[in-house]
Structures are given as structure tokens and as C-alpha cells.
């Protein structure tokens, strides 16, 4: 088979192929001249793609949910005329049955975020400061193995672990610490254990990233000046890892406030979270979707406001440390 190409000096463009013909196509040349004629235009052209992606896949659904929350009825029905109203938001304040799970969710998520930080900080510290650099990736992969499966599978694994015939009860009875199974399931303990298990990775990775960047020479210099282990940690390691703490806590808190499958499968009547209340409005028949959308917006805005305030505080503390 013979391929015909344009002859000429070396380095000239082959104009017989698709891209060669396209490069000489008038509208294409005019469009590229408009979009890429200057570095500024090149920057905005490249930036437009991720902006569109974020808007379509993230902001778009949120804006639609906000719109639905202001409607008197949804989904649309030929027999009803939907109008904009704030009644769906007023309903949140009308009954403590809605406020109680809302407050419980915020307190629960805050406590679990702090607990996850306390548990995962030593793990991240050991991994970043005491494991040889060429083995850190191996240890990270071992810690990531449970996250290779879906969330629901991990929840069922936790249910098997904490059940009456689960490994934990079998171990406690074998050690003679209890004569009968302890009802761990459908309690605050099982829900807490499940959420910590599911969110541990989101705390570990930012902490490890922040701790791994701290030069070992800082601690060595402090030790040479007479600082003990606790003083080195309090004056050097902890302040320099505030960025990782802020990122990890923000991720865990936001994820915890929005979890649904975990409280449904591991929680009980006394541990009802706000996500379950929201889901109830979407599961029933009738014009309850706007109420669920309004409650979702309330939870979203509150969680974002608290996270923003927390990050402002951490930024202030980091600024004080840098001075």
C-alpha cells in the first residue's frame, strides 16, 4: 500500500491527513485565532472546561435543589400550579422532631471528627516520621485495602464484626469478660464505629501529607537546644501540621453530616440523624420533595458555615504560629 504525502523540506506539516486538512480549514483557523491568540485567552479557554464540569456536575444539582426547595409542589403535576414560597423552610422550625435530629447530627459529627483526628494522628505521625521513605507507599497501600470496596460492603463488614455472633462478642466471651453477647448493634457505639471506619482515610491522607513535609532537621535542632519530645511536638510538629488537621477535619465533618446508609444500617431509633429525616420526605408520596430539598439546603449551608468558621480559626492559628 502506498501513502501519498506532500513533499517539501523536512519539518513541514503533512496536509493529507485529518489534522493536516483541519489546520487549513478556514472556520477552524479563525476559531483558534480567536481563542488562542494570546496567553490570557489560552488561560480562559483551558479554565472554561473545568468550570463547566464543576457547574454541571456539582453546582447544577445544588442550584436545582435550591430551586425545588422554594416551590410549593414538586414533581410538576398538571392538576397543581407550583408557586415560590418559604413555607418549606418554616416547617423546619415548626416542630422539635426536625430540630432534634439536626442538632444531634451536628454534635455527633463534631465529636466523631475530633475522635477520628485523635485516632488517626498517631497513625499518620508514625507513617510519616518513623517509617522509611521507601516503605511508606507499601504501608499506605495496606491501609487503603479496606477502601477498595464500596461503602455498603464495608458497613456490612462492620455489622458482622459487631453482631451478637460477631468477632468482637466472641472475643469478649472467650476472654471471660462477659457471659452473654453485648448488643453493640443499632446503638450510638455501632454508628460511631462505622462512621470512624468509613472516614478514617479522609483524615489520614491530609495528616500524612502535612506531617511528611515537615523537615526532620527542625526536630533535631530543637533536640540539640534541649527541647524534650513533648515540647518538640507541641512547638514544632503540631503547629506545622495545622493545615493537614484543618483539611482532614473539614472532610470528615462534611462527609459525616451527609451520610445516609451508615445511620440506616448501623443506627437505631435513638440515633436518628438528619439525613434520615431528609430521605423520609423523598420516600413518601405527595408533594414532600420541596420540604426535603429545603431541609437539605439547611443542612448544607449550616455544615459549610461551620466548616468555613473552623478553617478561618485554623488559618488564624497557623498565622500566629508563622509569626
N, C-alpha and C positions, 0 to 999 in steps of 0.2 A: 504494500500500500504506500502511495506517495503522498506526502503532505506538502502543499504549496504555501510558501511563506514569502513575505515581502523581502526583497533583497535590499541591501544597503550596508552602511557601516555598522560595526559592532555596537550594540547598546541601543539600537533603535527599536521602537515598540512593534511587536507583531500585530498587525492590524487586521489579520484574517480571523483571529479568534473572537470569542464573545466579548471579552473585556477590551480587546483592541477596537472592535467596532463600536462598543459602548462609549469609549473615550473620545470618539469623534462625532458622537450623536449630538446634534445641536441642543435640544432641551436638557440633556444630561450635563453638557458642558456649562450651559447657562445656570443650571441649578447649583452645581458645585462651585461656580464662581460666586454665587450669592451667599452660599452657606459657609464656604471655607476660604473666602478671600482675605481674611485677617485672623490673627490669633484669637481675638475676642470672639469672633463669630464661630471659630472652631471650638472654643471652650463652651459656648452656649449650646452648640449643636450636640456635643458629646454629653452635656449636662441634661439636655432635654429627655434623653432616653431613660435614665434612672428616675427623673422626676415623674414622667408619665407612668412608669412602673409603680412607684410608690403611691401615686394618686389613685391609679386604677385598682390596685390590689389591697391597699391599706386605707387611705383616706376616703376612697369612694364608698366602701361599705359603711364606714363610720358616719359619713355625711348622710347616707341613705337611712341609717338607723336613727340619726337625729331628726331627719325629716319625718319618719314614721312616728317617732315619739310625740310629735306635735299634732298628729292627726286624730280626729275623733273616732275613726274606724279604719281598720285595715285587716285583711286584704280588701281591695276595692270590690264593691258589690253594686250591681245595677239598681238595687232597691234602696240604697242609702247614699246620701250625699255627705262626703267627708269634708270637715272644715278644720282649720287650725285652732288649737286650744292648748291651754296649760293644765287642764284638768288631770291629765295623766301624771304630771309631776306633783300636783296637790295630793293625789291619792297616797303618795309615799308617806306624807306627814299625817295622814288621817288615822292611822292605826299602828299600834306598837308591834303588831305582828310582822310588819315590814321593817321597822326601825331596829328591832332587837337582832335579827339576823345580820343586818347591815353593820351594826356596831360590833357584833361578835366576829364578823369576818375581818374587820379592820384590826381588832385587838389580836385575834388569832393569827392573822398573817404577820403582824408586827412581832409577836412573841416567837413564832416559828422562824422568822427571818433572823432574829437575834440568836436563836438556838442553832440554826444551821451555820451561822457565822462562827459561833463558839466551837462547833464540832469540826468544821472544815478548815479553820485557820491553822490548827496544828498539822493537819494533813498536808496542806499547801506549803507550810513552812518547812516541814520535813522534806518534802519533794524538791523544793527549790533550793534549800540550803544544805541538805545533808545527803542527797543522792548525787552520785557522779553524773556529770552532764550527759555523758554518752548513754546513761541508763534511764534518764528521766522520761524519754519518749516511751520506753518499754513500760514503766510504771504508769504513765498516763493511759496507755492503751489498756492495761489491766483494769484501771479504774473506770474506763469507758465501756467495758464489755456489757454491763447491765443496760446501758443506754442504746445498745444496738437493736433492741426490740422495742415494740410500741409501748405506749403508756399503759394501756389496758392490760397487756400481758404482765407488766411489772406490778400492777395493782393486784392481779390475781395471785401473783407470786407472794405478795405481802399477805394476802388473805390466807394462803396455805401456811405461811410461817406463823401467823398469829392465831390461827383457828384452835378450837378445843383439842383437836388431834394434831395440831401443828408442831413444828420442830421446837418452838420455844416452850410450850407446855410440856412436851415430852422431856426436854432437858431439865426443866424445873422439878418435875416429878422424879426423874432419875437421880437428881442431886438431893432429893428428900426435902426440898424447900416447900413443897405443897403436896397435899394428898389428892386433890382433885383439880381438874383443869381450871385455870383462871380465865374468865370471859374477857379477853382482850378486845375482841371484835366489836364493832359498832359503838365504840366509845371515843372519847377525845384522845386517848392514847393511840389507838389504831389509826385514827385520822392524822394525828401529828406525825406518827412514824411514817405513814405513807407519803405525806407531803414532803417531809425532810428527805426521804429516799428519792423522790422524784425530782427534787430541785437541787440536790447536792451538787450536781455537775455545774449548774449555773452560778454557784458560789465558788466552787473550786477553781475554775478556769481563770476568772479575773484576779483572784487572790494569788494564784500561782504566777500569773503574768506579771503582777506588780512586785511580788517578792523576788522573782528571778532577775529582775532588772536592778536590784539593789546591789552595788558592788560590795564584795566581801571585805575589801580594804577599809570600808567605813567602820565595820565592827572590829576589825583588827587594830585600827588606830585607836578606837575608844578603849579597847582592852589594854593597849600599851599605856594609855593615860590613867589606868586604874579603874575603869568602869566595870562593874560586875555584869553577869548575864542579864539580870532583870533590868538594870539601868540601860544596858545596850539595847534591849528590846523596847523599853519604854521611850527612850530618847532618839533612837535611830530607826529600828525596824518598823515599829508600829506607825510613826508619823509618815514614813516614806511609802507605806502600803495603804494609806488612806484612799488613794484613787481606786485601788482594787476592791477595798471594802465598800466604797460607795457604789461601784458598778455591780458587785455581787449582790449587795442588799437590795438595790433597785430591781434587779432582775427577779430575785426570789420573791420579793414583795408583790410585784405586779403579777407574776405567774400565780402566786398563791391566792390572790384576790379573785382571779378568774377561773380557778379550777372547778370543774363540774363532775367529771367521772369519779374522781377520788372521794369527795364527800358523799356521793351517792352510794358507792360500793363499800366504803370503809367507815363512814359515819353512821350516826343514829339519830333518833328524834331530838336528842338534846344537843346535837352538834350541827343543826341545820345552818348552812351558810347561805349567803345572799345569792350566789349563783343558782342554787336550787330553787329559790323563790322566783328568780327571773325566768328560769326554764319552765316553771309551772304555768306562767302566763302564755307561753308559746305552745304548750301541750294541750290546753283546753280549747274547746270550740267557742266560737263567738269572737267579738271584737276586742280581744285582750292583747293582741300583739303590740299596739301602741303603748300600753302600760308596761309590758316587758321591755320595750325599747327605751322608754323613759327611765325605768329603773337601771337599765344597762348604762345609759348615759350618766346617771347619777354616780354609779359605781366607778365608771371610767374616769370621770372628771375628779372625783374625790381621790382616787388612787394616784392619778397623775399629779394632783396638787400636793399630796403628802410626799410623793417621791421627789417632786421639784424642791419642796422645802428641805427635805433631807439632803439633797445634793447641794443646795445652797449652803447648808450648815457645814457639810464636809468640805466644800470649797473654801469656806471661811477658815476652818481649822487648818486646812492644808496651806493657806496663805500665811496664817500665823506661824506655822512651823517653818516655812521657807524663809521668813524674816529672821 
